[in-house]
Amino acid sequence: MTPRHLLLGLLVALIWGVNFVAIDLGLRDTLPLVLVALRFSLVAVPLVFFVPKPDAPWRVIIGIGLFMSAGQFGLLFTAMHLGLPAGLAAVVLQCQMIFTLVIGVVALRERPTRMQLLGALLGVAGLGVVAVGRLEGTAGFGAIVPFLICVAAGLSWAIGNVISRSAAGANGFGIVVWSALVVPLPVLALSLLLDGPSAVGDAFATIGWQTIVSVAYTAGFASLVGYTIWNMLLGRYPASLVAPFALLTPPIGLAAAALALGQVPNTLELAGSALLVGGVAVGQVRRWSRRADTRSGADAAARAEASDWGVDPITVDARRS
């Protein structure tokens, strides 16, 4: 990987880690589901008028929008709104790896490797330790509810991951933009049902600078800039070289939340977080054949020499993840 692309990978991890602080900022001013609707409205419009529809069936685009976007972020924002610290949210959300593995085995009859199974077990243990840490002190079971909602967000993300495998080869940026169209109306309808028309109306009428900054960052940087760079890197290098950058997101999220928000996890939460992220890392370990080594080196060199934005982003083949 070239030094420039290495820096871009680190930049994506930084953008996605700080994203949780931006979400926390917006939640101080706006209802969680309204904030989700605003974010994805900005992702979709006006780009949908300029970005061609990706070469994927509508059912796949809708499924990605409902599960990977609306479900994941609706539940994540709600969990944070109910008190889950931003840094811990960045970590707990990584449980999507466990659910993706399980769904792949049950629905797609995939055979996980031993390292994937070991990673999943470590991840489950990490979640358990974090849960115990959340129970520590006077918060009691009230602290577990947002934790469980964030776990549900990871499940929704995992379902979206499995659905997105049907869009392999489609333009990644187009998938991001067009699937965002699916999000605002269902999420707003749910907010009207749960929060009430008066609360939703007040949320729109009293939008402040926190919401504006949050939506601008989460939509502009985390979604559009982050995923554009991410898919560009996947278009030039093997997934095994690119995926580890995502493992930097939870530690960066924890550090950003501690520095910007003063949210410092307790000892058990930190230990569980380390165990969970370690499990995700172990799950990324792959068996390398001599042929794979040779091909990845040749592919990396060829992709690095291509123009930075001249190749369509790709979706990683499920068998390589």
N, C-alpha and C positions, 0 to 999 in steps of 0.2 A: 504494500500500500504506500502510495506517495506521501511525503510529509504534509502536503496540502490536504489530501483526503483524510489523513489521520487527524488533522486539526478539525476538519469538518465533522468527523465522527464524534470527537470530543465536544464540539459545539452542540450537536444534537442532544447528547446526554445532558449537557448543562441546561439547554432550553427546556427539555422535558422535566428535569429535576426542579428547576425554579417554577415550572408551571403550577406546581401544587401550592406554592406561596401565592401566585396570582389568583388561583381559584379561591383560596382562603380570603383574599382581599375582596373579591367580588361578592362572596357570601355574606360579608358584613353589611352589604347595602341592598341585596336583592335575594328573592326567593330562589332556592336551588334549581328548580325545574325551569323557572323563567330565565335564569342565567344560562342553562344548557340551551334553551331555545334561541337566545340571543347569540350565543357562540356559533351555533351551526347555521343560523341565518346568515351570518357574516362570512362563513366558510363557503356557503353555496352561492350567495348573490354578491356581486354580479358575475362571478367567474363561470357560472353554469351557462351563461350566454356566449361564452368564448371558448370554453373547453369542450371538445367533442365528447359525446357519450362513449364511455369505455365499451370495449367489445366483450360484454358480459350480459347474461339474461337479466331482465328486470327483477325476477325473483331473487337473484343473487345480490343485486344492488340494494334492493329493499331489505333483504335479510341482514346485510352488513350494516345498513343504516339503523335498523331497529335494535340489533344486538351489540355490535361493536361500538356504536355511537350513542344512540338514545338510551339503551339499557345500561351500558357500562357507565356513562357519565351521569345519567340521571341518578343512578344508585350511588355512585362515588360522591357527587355533589351533595346528595342527601345525607350520606354518612358523615361528611365533613361538617355539614350544617348542624348535625345533631351532636357534634363534639369530637369526632375523630381527628386527632392532630394531623396536619398536612404531611409531616414527615412519615408518620406511621402509615398514612393512606398510601403513600408512594411505595411502601414496602408490601403492605398487605395485598395490594392490587396484583402483585406478582404471583399470587396463587393461581392466576389464569393458566400458568404452566401446568399445574397439577390437573386442572379441569380439562385443558386441551388434550393432555395425554389420555385421560380416562375416556373422554368422548371419542377420541380417535380409535381407542381400543374397542369400545362398545358399538359405535355407529359405523365406523369404517373398517373395523377388523384389522387395524394396524398392529404390528408387533413391536412393542417398545423394547429398547435395548436395556441391558442391565444397568447402565449408567443413568438412563432416563428413570428407571424404576427407583434406583437409589436416590436420585435427585428429588423425585416426588415424595419419597418417604421422609427425606430431610426437610422438605418444604412443609409437609403436614406437621412434623414435629415443631418446626419453627412457628407455624401458626398457633399451635397449642401453647407454646411458651409465651407468645405475644398475648394470647387470650388470658393466660394466668397473670401476666403482668398488668393487663387492663383491669383485672379484678383486685389488684393490690391497692390498699388504701381505703378511702371512704367512698369512692365512686360506686362500688358495688356493681350489680348486674346492669345498671343503667349505662355503664361504659361498654358493655358487651354488645348492645343493640347496634350502635353505629359500626362496630367492628364486623358484626355479621352481615350488615348491609353492604359493607365494602367487599366482603368475601363474595356476596351475591353479584357485585359488580365484576369481580374477577370471573365468575361463572358466565356472565353475559358476554364478556370479552372473549372467553374461550369458545363459546358457541359461534360468535362472529368470526373467530379464527378459522374454525372448521368450515363455515359457509364460504369464507373468502378463498378457500382452496379451489372452489369451482370457478374462480375468476383468474386462475393462473394464466399469465401471459397478457392480461389486460393492462392498460395504462394505469399505473398506480395513482398518479395525481388525479386522473379522471375519476377513479373510484372514490377518492377522498371527497371530491367536489360533488359528484352526483349522488352519492349515498347520503351526503349532508342534507339534501332536499327532503329526505324522509323524516328527519328528526323534529323540526320545530312544531308542526301542527299536533302530532300525537303527544308530545311532551307538554305543550301548552294546555291541551285538553285534560291531561292528567293533573296538571297544576290547578286548573279551574275546579276539578272534582275534589282534590285533596285540600287545597288552600282556600278555595272559594273565589268567586268573581271579584269581590271587593278587594281582597288581598292582592290578587293578580293585577287589578287595575291600579292599585296604589304602588305596586312594584314598578310598573311602567311609568307612572306619573312622577315618581320620586327618584328616578335613576340619577345617581351621583357620579363623581369622578372615579370612585372605587370600581364601580361596575364597568365604566368606559375603559379604564386601564386593564381590568381583568379580561374583558371580552376581546379587546385589541390584542392582548398578549396571547391568550389561549387560542384564538382563531388565527391571528396573523402569524405568530411565531410557532406555537406548539403544533398547530394543525398544518398550515400551509408551508411555512419555511422548514419546520422540522421534518415533515413527511416527504417533502420534495427532495431534501438532501438525503434522507434515509433511503428513499427509493432509487435515487441516483447512485448511491454507493452500492446498493444491491445489484444495480445494473452493470457494475464494473468488477465486482469482486465476489468470491464465494460467500455464501451466507455465514459460514464459519468464521470468516474474518470480520464481518460486519456486526453480527448478533451480539458479541461481547460488549460492544459499546452501550447497549441497552441495560446491561447489568450495572452500569455506573449511575443510572437514573435514581434508584432508591437511596444509595448513600448521599448523592448530591441533594436529593429531596430532604433527607434527614438533616443534613448540614444547613441547607438554606432555611428550613423551618426553625432550626435552633438559632441561627444568626438573625434572621429577619423578624421572627415571631416570638422568640423566646420559648419555643416548644421543645423541651428536652425530654426524651423518653427515659423511663426508669431502667434499672439494670436488667430486669427480665425482658422488657420490651426491646432493649438493644440486643440482648443475647438472642431472642427469638428472631429479630430482624436479620441478624447476621446468619443464623441458621437457615432462614428462608431464602435469602439471597444466595447463600452458598449452595442450597439445593437446586436453585435455578441454574447456577453456574455449572454444577455437576451434570445436570440434565442436558447441557449444551455439549458436553464432551462426546466426541464421536470416534468411531474406529476409522483410522485412516489407512487406506490401502496404498500401495506404491503408485497405482494408477491415479488415484485421487490426488496424491501429492503432486505428481507431474502435471496433471491437468489443471489443478488450481493455480500452480505457478505460471503456466502459460496463459491461462485465462486472466489472471490478475494483471500480467504485463500488458496483454492486449487491451483490456478494459481501461487500464490507467492511461493508455495512449490515446483513447478515444476522446472526442471533445466532451467537455463537462456536461453539457445539457443536450447533446445531440442524440442520445439513445433513450428510447422509451423506458420508463421505470418498469420493473417486473415484480411479480408476486412470487415469493419463494415457494418452490415445489414442496408439498407436504412431506414427501419422502426424505427431504434433506433437512427437515427441522426436528 
